Structures are given as structure tokens and as C-alpha cells.
Amino acid sequence: MQKLLLDLAERSAWTGAQAALGLAVVELADVPVWWAAPVALVLASAKSWVAGRLGRKGTASTLPATADPASLPRGCRW
């Protein structure tokens, strides 16, 4: 249950950060607000790139393997 809550917190934090950064960028650039969506998509792609290098392979998590709910426990062979 703790790993699930940690995963939910990580996903919520990334989504909130992407939305906030998207809005901040369009405000600073003084462009229409609809540009926030493409900016947030670019940030989501950047997060995926980072997760591919930091997180466990095959998952979209930036959490280490020990805290990632998508990671199987050691000794489990499914």
C-alpha cells in the first residue's frame, strides 16, 4: 500500500509540475495560454527521457527500483 501511495504522489507531483511550468512559460513568453498544452507535452517527453535514464528500465517511473511499485520484488519470477 505504501508503494502505491508513493507512486500516486510521484505521478501527481510530475503532472502538477508540468502544468505549472507550462503556464509559467507561456506567461513569461507573453503568448496565448493555449500554448501551455504543447509546452506541457514537451515537458512530459522530457520526464520520460529522464525516467528512462534514472528509473527502472521498462517503467515510466523516476523512482528507484526499491520504491517503484512496477518493479517486481526480488525472488519473484512471473
Rosetta blueprint (number, residue, H / E / L):
1 M L
2 Q H
3 K H
4 L H
5 L H
6 L H
7 D H
8 L H
9 A H
10 E H
11 R H
12 S H
13 A H
14 W H
15 T H
16 G H
17 A H
18 Q H
19 A H
20 A H
21 L H
22 G H
23 L H
24 A H
25 V H
26 V H
27 E H
28 L H
29 A H
30 D L
31 V L
32 P L
33 V H
34 W H
35 W H
36 A H
37 A H
38 P H
39 V H
40 A H
41 L H
42 V H
43 L H
44 A H
45 S H
46 A H
47 K H
48 S H
49 W H
50 V H
51 A H
52 G H
53 R H
54 L H
55 G L
56 R L
57 K L
58 G L
59 T L
60 A L
61 S L
62 T L
63 L L
64 P L
65 A L
66 T L
67 A L
68 D L
69 P L
70 A L
71 S L
72 L L
73 P L
74 R L
75 G L
76 C L
77 R L
78 W L
